[in-house]
Amino acid sequence: MRQYTREVLEHECGCWVAEESADDELLVAALDRVQPDLLVIDTGQFPDCCAVALDAFPTHRVVVIGPEPGPSYRRSAIERGAGAWIPRDRIGEELERVSRRLLGCDPGHCPRPGSA
């Protein structure tokens, strides 16, 4: 799922660089190493999954990929501060749009590195 998500992001805008964290790398270390403008996480346990990491990252720039299309997962993630929530079966259709919205860029514009 991580590889597919990365491929969707990189395909949609050539200036976006998506990076997967290593299986054994803690999210806190990955955020410090990469310093992303946007965080996409796949979990049904937001924000409990990554509370320590989110102390150092703005939750309004987090896209949560949910395990099921049920509205309770979406409502829970949004109420707890996530910028967006997408069910796994809609990543291809929705990830680009919500990423652009959270980054504040339109389809004809790619943000400069570090400007978002």
ABEGO torsion letter per residue (X at the ends): XAAAAAAAAAAABAABBBBBBBAABBAAAAAAAAGBABBBBBBAAOAAAAAAAAAABBAAABBBBBABABAAAAAAAAAAGBABBBBAAAAAAAAAAAAAAAAGBBAABBBBBGAX
